[in-house]
Amino acid sequence: MGLTRKSLFFYGLTDLPISLALFPVAVFIPRFYASDMGVPLAVIGTILFLVRWSDVVTDPLMGYISDHTRSRFGRRKLWIALATPLMMLAVYQLFLPDSGMIWLKPAYEMVVEAEHMNWLHLGLWSFVLSLAITMMLIPYYAWGSELSTDYHERSKVTGARAVFNSLGSLSAQLIPAMALLLFGLGGSDVVLELVGLTMLILMPVCVTLTLANVREPAYQPRSQVSVIDGLKLMLANGPFKRLVLAFMIGSLGLNVTTPLYLFFIADVLQAEDKAIFMLSFFYASSILAVPFWIWFSKQVGKHRAYLVSFFLLAFAHPCYLLLGPGDFWWMLPMTITTGFAAGGFSQTLPNSMKADVIDLDTLETGENRAALFFSAWSFAQKATASFGGAIALFGLSLFGFQAGVENGADELFGLRFLFSTFPSLFFLTGAAIVWNYPITEARHAEIRANLEAANASANR
């Protein structure tokens, strides 16, 4: 039986507050902690890099735990509920440090000197947020892959999630944009405070609605494989390795640009007060593009549609190099194009393709290990984000760029090059890897037929 629009709506809803919180972490946190909190860019890059790499332990552990959880609440819902208050606490501390640090200062003073207190605060709560995200997203995404076994319907599931993901990121722009227009309030500190408070209100409401209105399919494993054997089978899964490698390399391009977006608008275009508006166009076009990518993947196949999104990003990004002071609105066509491509590239297509890969593993092992696969994917995604962010921030340092001061022509060229042309190398490399991806609609139908036959045989 096909999924109803109600189920798709309520399943995707939880991604709204998650994205609402995570977007400022990638875009506004580096600039805020560098400019307002006095943390050097190199230190911020190091902290975020190390936090991401802690997931090498937490992600596969969470995947294994979720896959093997047995409770009356299900394998997935229990961990989503437990992660919610932890994620809210971390966002409060990171986004509103002046109020959040008040009761922590005595403890901080026992560990570090006063001038390094902000370093410790950023590192501690970035780690807590990363842990909460792991607890939340791995079961949540694994749950989505289990809602449907249909090749095309899975794109609707990931598409629904992508819409709310982009809507959350868009809201992170619109909320401070309205504050700027109506009350004249602006700056990274205002953005973080307003978005943080909004997330703290929406998070428990959205999670509760998702858990109450979407079923978690019952699962009875036919067999069990050991952790070591299971990891060996995962590593032997050729389509999965190919998909995750293409996604990682391609995503490096986007993750290099993300922390540089605000720097580019503020220091190259000299229009920091308008940055919110351009980011809003990016995510609005990303939302509007999702139905197109779902339709297009049905016409040409998921991996071919994925290729088109790679090429759109690769050929649009170098155009940013042409921009300079006063060219803010000339950035709009490039922003709309890259936002449109991101609607398929970031969420809809690769996550749908990943669910098909998990079916192949289930056929080979007799066990649905969706969370383990999503933990591997999550770690790859976070590792990519850490490398991309580190490349961006350390790259700025190598060019001599400094936040909050007037930079020279060489330093600004470094920022322009890192933001515009450099990412296209990753997009084109990712496209080459996914060029002849083997799991087509016909191959997936064959896998599902074999799975159903195996299930029927096991139930006799």
C-alpha positions in Angstrom: 0.0 0.0 0.0 1.4 3.4 -1.0 2.3 6.0 1.5 -0.3 8.7 2.1 0.4 12.4 1.8 -0.3 12.7 5.6 2.4 10.1 6.4 4.9 11.9 4.1 4.1 15.2 5.6 4.5 14.2 9.2 7.6 12.1 8.6 9.4 15.0 6.9 8.2 17.5 9.5 11.0 16.6 12.0 13.7 17.7 9.5 12.4 21.3 9.7 13.8 22.1 13.2 16.9 20.0 12.7 17.8 22.0 9.6 16.7 25.2 11.2 19.4 24.6 13.8 22.1 23.0 11.6 22.2 25.7 8.9 23.4 28.5 11.3 26.0 26.1 12.7 27.6 25.8 9.2 27.1 29.4 8.1 26.9 31.8 11.1 28.7 30.0 13.9 32.2 30.3 12.4 31.8 34.1 11.7 30.1 34.8 15.0 32.7 33.0 17.2 35.5 34.6 15.2 34.2 38.1 15.1 32.1 38.4 18.3 33.7 35.8 20.6 37.3 36.3 19.6 38.1 32.7 18.7 40.7 32.5 15.8 39.6 31.1 12.5 42.3 28.4 12.7 41.1 27.3 16.2 37.4 27.2 15.0 38.5 25.1 12.0 40.4 22.7 14.3 37.6 22.4 16.8 34.9 21.7 14.2 37.3 19.2 12.5 38.0 17.2 15.7 34.3 17.2 16.7 33.3 15.7 13.3 35.9 13.0 13.6 34.6 11.9 17.0 31.7 10.4 14.9 34.1 7.7 13.7 33.1 6.0 17.0 29.6 7.4 17.7 28.0 6.9 14.3 28.6 3.2 13.8 27.8 2.6 17.5 24.5 4.4 17.1 23.7 2.5 14.0 24.3 -0.9 15.6 22.3 0.1 18.7 19.3 1.3 16.7 19.3 -1.8 14.5 19.3 -4.0 17.6 17.0 -2.1 19.9 14.0 -4.0 21.0 11.3 -1.9 22.8 7.6 -1.3 22.7 8.4 2.1 21.1 10.2 0.5 18.2 13.8 0.6 17.0 13.8 4.1 15.7 11.3 6.2 17.6 12.9 5.7 21.0 16.2 7.2 20.0 14.6 10.1 18.2 12.7 11.0 21.4 15.8 10.7 23.6 17.9 12.9 21.3 15.4 15.8 21.3 16.2 17.4 24.7 19.9 16.9 24.3 19.9 18.6 20.9 17.8 21.5 22.3 20.3 22.0 25.2 23.3 22.1 22.8 21.6 24.6 20.5 20.8 26.8 23.5 24.4 26.8 24.6 25.9 27.4 21.2 23.4 30.0 19.9 23.0 32.0 23.1 26.4 31.7 24.7 26.1 34.9 26.9 23.1 33.4 28.8 24.1 29.8 28.4 27.6 30.3 29.9 26.5 32.0 33.1 26.2 28.9 35.2 29.1 27.2 33.4 31.8 29.8 34.0 32.9 28.4 37.4 33.5 25.0 35.9 35.3 26.5 32.9 37.6 28.6 35.1 38.8 25.3 36.7 39.9 24.0 33.3 41.2 27.0 31.2 42.2 30.6 31.5 39.6 33.3 30.9 40.8 34.1 27.4 40.3 30.5 26.3 36.8 30.1 27.8 35.0 30.7 24.6 37.2 28.1 22.9 36.2 25.5 25.5 32.5 26.5 25.2 32.5 26.1 21.4 34.3 22.8 21.6 32.2 21.3 24.4 28.8 22.2 23.0 29.7 21.5 19.4 30.6 17.9 20.5 27.3 17.6 22.5 25.3 18.8 19.4 27.2 16.4 17.2 26.3 13.5 19.6 22.6 14.6 19.6 22.5 14.8 15.9 23.9 11.2 15.6 21.2 9.9 18.0 18.6 11.8 16.1 19.4 11.4 12.4 20.7 7.8 12.1 17.4 6.3 13.4 15.3 8.9 11.6 16.9 8.3 8.2 16.9 4.6 8.7 13.2 4.8 9.5 12.5 6.6 6.3 14.2 3.9 4.2 11.9 1.4 5.8 8.6 3.3 5.1 8.5 2.0 1.5 10.1 -0.7 -0.7 9.1 0.9 -4.0 11.9 2.3 -6.2 10.1 5.5 -7.0 8.1 6.0 -3.8 11.4 6.2 -1.9 12.2 9.3 -3.8 8.9 10.8 -2.5 10.0 9.9 1.1 13.4 11.6 0.7 11.8 14.4 -1.3 9.3 15.1 1.6 12.2 15.2 4.0 14.3 17.4 1.6 11.4 19.9 1.4 11.3 20.3 5.2 15.1 20.4 5.3 15.2 23.3 2.9 12.2 24.9 4.6 14.1 24.8 7.9 17.2 26.4 6.3 15.0 29.0 4.5 13.3 29.8 7.9 16.7 30.4 9.4 17.0 33.2 6.8 13.5 34.6 6.9 13.2 34.9 10.6 16.2 37.3 11.0 15.3 38.9 7.6 12.0 39.9 9.1 13.7 41.2 12.2 16.0 43.3 10.1 13.2 44.7 7.9 10.7 45.4 10.7 12.9 46.3 13.7 16.3 47.0 12.2 17.9 44.2 14.1 20.9 42.5 12.3 24.2 40.8 12.8 25.3 37.2 13.4 24.5 37.4 17.1 20.9 38.4 16.4 20.5 35.6 13.8 21.7 33.0 16.2 19.5 34.2 19.0 16.3 34.4 17.0 16.9 31.1 15.2 17.9 29.3 18.4 14.8 30.4 20.2 12.6 29.4 17.3 14.2 26.0 17.1 13.7 25.4 20.9 9.9 26.0 20.4 9.5 24.0 17.2 11.6 21.0 18.0 9.4 19.3 20.6 6.3 20.1 18.6 7.5 18.7 15.3 9.1 15.6 16.8 5.9 14.8 18.8 3.8 15.1 15.7 6.1 12.8 13.7 6.3 10.1 16.4 2.5 10.2 16.9 1.4 10.2 13.2 3.9 7.9 11.4 4.0 4.2 11.8 7.3 2.3 12.3 7.2 -0.9 10.3 7.6 -4.0 12.4 10.7 -6.0 11.6 11.5 -9.6 12.3 15.0 -10.6 11.2 15.4 -13.9 9.5 19.0 -14.2 10.5 21.7 -12.4 12.4 25.3 -11.7 11.3 28.1 -10.7 13.5 29.3 -7.1 13.7 32.6 -8.0 12.0 31.0 -10.1 9.2 28.4 -7.4 8.8 31.0 -4.7 8.3 32.8 -7.0 5.8 29.6 -7.4 3.8 29.0 -3.6 3.8 32.6 -3.0 2.6 32.0 -5.6 -0.2 28.8 -3.8 -1.3 30.1 -2.2 -4.5 27.1 0.1 -5.3 27.2 1.4 -1.7 30.9 2.2 -1.8 30.5 3.9 -5.2 27.5 6.0 -4.1 29.1 7.1 -0.8 32.4 8.0 -2.5 30.6 10.1 -5.1 28.5 11.8 -2.5 31.6 12.5 -0.3 33.7 14.0 -3.0 30.8 16.0 -4.5 29.7 17.2 -1.1 33.2 18.5 -0.4 32.5 21.2 -2.9 29.3 22.3 -1.1 31.0 22.0 2.3 33.8 24.3 1.2 31.4 27.0 0.1 29.0 26.8 3.1 31.2 28.5 5.7 32.5 30.9 3.1 29.1 32.1 1.9 28.7 34.9 4.5 32.4 35.9 4.1 31.9 36.2 0.3 28.8 38.4 0.6 30.2 40.5 3.3 33.8 41.0 2.2 33.7 40.6 -1.6 30.3 42.0 -2.4 30.3 44.3 0.6 26.6 43.6 1.3 26.6 41.7 4.7 23.2 43.3 5.6 21.7 41.6 2.5 23.2 38.2 3.0 20.0 36.8 4.5 18.0 37.6 1.4 20.4 35.8 -1.0 20.4 32.7 1.2 16.6 32.8 1.2 16.6 32.7 -2.6 19.0 29.7 -2.5 16.7 27.6 -0.2 13.5 28.7 -1.8 14.8 27.5 -5.2 15.9 24.3 -3.5 12.4 23.6 -2.1 10.7 24.4 -5.4 13.1 22.1 -7.2 12.3 18.9 -5.2 9.2 17.9 -7.2 11.2 18.4 -10.4 14.0 16.0 -9.2 11.4 13.4 -8.2 9.7 13.6 -11.6 13.0 13.8 -13.5 14.5 10.7 -11.7 11.3 8.8 -12.7 11.9 9.7 -16.3 15.6 9.1 -16.7 16.6 7.1 -13.5 17.9 8.3 -10.2 21.7 8.2 -11.0 21.2 10.1 -14.3 19.2 12.8 -12.5 21.9 12.8 -9.9 24.5 13.4 -12.6 22.6 16.4 -13.9 22.7 18.0 -10.5 26.5 17.5 -10.3 26.9 19.2 -13.7 24.7 22.1 -12.8 26.7 22.8 -9.7 30.1 22.4 -11.5 29.3 24.8 -14.3 27.4 27.4 -12.2 29.9 27.9 -9.4 32.8 29.4 -11.4 30.6 32.3 -12.4 30.8 33.6 -8.8 34.4 34.6 -9.6 33.1 37.4 -11.9 31.5 39.2 -9.0 32.9 42.1 -7.0 31.8 45.1 -4.8 28.2 46.2 -5.6 27.4 43.1 -7.6 25.0 41.6 -5.0 22.0 41.2 -7.3 24.1 39.8 -10.1 24.7 36.9 -7.8 21.0 35.9 -8.0 21.0 33.8 -11.2 23.9 31.7 -9.9 22.3 31.3 -6.5 19.0 30.2 -8.0 20.8 27.7 -10.3 22.9 26.2 -7.5 19.9 26.1 -5.1 17.9 24.3 -7.8 20.7 21.7 -8.2 21.0 21.3 -4.5 17.3 20.3 -4.3 18.3 17.0 -5.9 22.0 16.8 -5.0 21.9 17.1 -1.3 18.9 15.1 0.0 16.4 13.8 -2.5 18.4 11.6 -4.9 21.3 10.2 -2.9 19.2 9.2 0.1 16.7 7.5 -2.2 19.5 5.6 -4.0 20.9 4.6 -0.6 17.7 2.9 0.4 18.0 0.8 -2.8 21.5 -0.2 -1.8 20.3 -1.4 1.7 17.9 -3.8 -0.1 20.9 -5.5 -1.7 22.5 -5.9 1.7 19.3 -7.3 3.2 19.1 -9.8 0.4 22.7 -11.0 1.1 22.5 -11.0 4.9 18.8 -11.7 5.7 18.8 -8.8 8.1 17.6 -5.2 7.7 20.6 -3.1 8.8 19.4 0.2 7.6 20.7 2.1 10.6 24.2 0.7 10.3 24.3 1.8 6.6 23.0 5.2 7.6 25.6 5.5 10.3 28.3 4.8 7.8 26.7 7.4 5.5 26.3 9.9 8.4 30.0 9.5 9.3 30.9 10.0 5.6 28.7 13.1 5.5 30.2 14.5 8.7 33.8 13.7 7.7 33.1 15.5 4.4 31.7 18.5 6.3 34.8 18.6 8.6 37.2 18.4 5.6 35.2 20.9 3.6 35.0 23.3 6.6 38.7 22.8 7.4 39.7 23.4 3.8 37.7 26.6 3.7 38.8 28.1 7.0 42.5 27.0 6.8 42.5 28.1 3.1 41.4 31.6 4.2 44.2 31.6 6.8 46.8 30.5 4.2 45.7 33.4 1.9 46.2 35.7 4.9 42.5 36.6 5.2 41.3 37.9 8.5 37.7 38.2 9.8 36.3 41.5 10.8 39.1 43.7 9.2 39.7 45.2 5.8 41.5 42.7 3.6 43.7 43.4 0.5 43.3 42.3 -3.1 45.3 39.1 -2.7 43.3 38.0 0.4 40.0 38.7 -1.3 41.0 36.8 -4.4 41.8 33.8 -2.2 38.3 34.0 -0.8 36.7 34.4 -4.2 38.7 31.5 -5.7 37.9 29.1 -2.7 34.2 30.0 -2.9 33.7 29.9 -6.7 36.1 27.8 -8.9 37.7 25.4 -6.5 34.5 23.5 -5.6 33.8 22.6 -9.2 36.8 20.2 -9.1 34.9 18.1 -6.5 31.6 18.2 -8.4 33.1 16.9 -11.6 35.1 14.2 -9.8 31.9 13.0 -8.1 30.0 13.0 -11.4 32.7 10.7 -12.9 32.4 8.2 -10.1 28.6 7.9 -10.3 28.6 7.9 -14.2 27.7 4.2 -14.6 26.0 3.5 -11.3 24.7 -0.1 -11.4 21.4 -0.1 -9.5 18.8 0.9 -12.0 15.1 0.6 -11.7 15.2 -2.8 -13.4 18.0 -4.1 -11.2 16.2 -2.9 -8.1 13.0 -4.7 -9.2 15.1 -7.9 -9.5 16.5 -7.4 -6.0 13.0 -6.9 -4.5 11.7 -10.0 -6.2 14.5 -12.1 -4.7 13.9 -10.5 -1.3 10.1 -11.3 -1.4 10.9 -14.9 -2.5 13.3 -15.3 0.4 10.8 -13.9 2.9 8.1 -16.2 1.6 10.4 -19.2 1.9 11.4 -18.2 5.4 7.8 -17.9 6.6 6.7 -21.3 5.4 
